[in-house]
């Protein structure tokens, strides 16, 4: 996989009832203070299907980031 900022990177998340409550950023566990938005992407049925649940979060330190969960694994989606 390329090191392009467009590619998602694995991230450590503690979830409760399928929702992220704690995210590890730079070796620090930060609480999620708000789930700003959620959306689902299901596409590319003609190749390998993609089914992702996205979360746009605000963390306790004020940082905002986008995560998604796919097949039980969490990833940080980097946008440029």
Secondary structure per residue as TSV (DSSP state, phi and psi in degrees):
chain	resnum	aa	ss	phi	psi
A	1	X	-	360.0	144.1
A	2	X	-	-72.7	160.1
A	3	X	-	-91.8	14.5
A	4	X	-	-57.7	142.4
A	5	X	T	-66.3	-10.5
A	6	X	T	-76.2	-21.9
A	7	X	S	-80.6	138.4
A	8	X	-	-69.7	155.0
A	9	X	E	-123.7	141.9
A	10	X	E	-60.0	145.3
A	11	X	-	-143.5	148.0
A	12	X	-	-86.5	123.8
A	13	X	E	-132.8	138.1
A	14	X	E	-102.4	123.2
A	15	X	E	-117.4	151.1
A	16	X	E	-130.5	124.8
A	17	X	T	55.1	35.7
A	18	X	T	81.8	0.9
A	19	X	E	-110.3	137.5
A	20	X	E	-69.4	132.3
A	21	X	E	-117.4	-26.4
A	22	X	E	-141.5	137.9
A	23	X	E	-128.3	136.6
A	24	X	E	-91.1	117.1
A	25	X	E	-126.2	121.7
A	26	X	T	50.4	46.6
A	27	X	T	67.1	14.6
A	28	X	E	-115.4	135.1
A	29	X	E	-87.2	120.2
A	30	X	E	-117.5	134.6
A	31	X	E	-73.6	146.6
A	32	X	E	-80.9	119.9
A	33	X	E	-89.8	-27.0
A	34	X	E	-156.7	136.1
A	35	X	E	-92.3	105.2
A	36	X	E	-73.5	-39.5
A	37	X	E	-157.7	153.5
A	38	X	E	-136.1	151.1
A	39	X	E	-159.4	159.1
A	40	X	E	-117.3	141.1
A	41	X	E	-120.3	124.6
A	42	X	E	-134.8	111.4
A	43	X	E	-156.5	-173.3
A	44	X	-	57.8	44.3
A	45	X	T	-63.6	-20.4
A	46	X	T	-79.9	-14.5
A	47	X	S	-116.6	-140.8
A	48	X	S	-78.6	125.0
A	49	X	-	-61.7	146.4
A	50	X	E	-116.6	128.9
A	51	X	E	-136.0	106.3
A	52	X	E	-129.0	138.8
A	53	X	E	-106.4	117.7
A	54	X	E	-97.9	148.4
A	55	X	E	-133.3	128.3
A	56	X	E	-102.0	116.5
A	57	X	E	-116.3	153.9
A	58	X	E	-116.3	129.2
A	59	X	E	-93.0	167.9
A	60	X	T	-59.2	-23.8
A	61	X	T	-90.3	4.4
A	62	X	S	91.8	-10.3
A	63	X	-	-68.2	147.6
A	64	X	E	-119.0	140.7
A	65	X	E	-153.2	161.5
A	66	X	E	-111.2	127.6
A	67	X	E	-122.1	159.6
A	68	X	E	-143.7	156.3
A	69	X	E	-117.2	132.5
A	70	X	E	-141.3	122.7
A	71	X	T	53.3	38.4
A	72	X	T	81.6	2.3
A	73	X	E	-112.6	141.3
A	74	X	E	-101.1	144.0
A	75	X	E	-140.4	147.7
A	76	X	E	-94.4	127.7
A	77	X	E	-95.8	117.2
A	78	X	-	-91.3	128.4
A	79	X	-	-111.4	145.8
A	80	X	-	-109.2	360.0
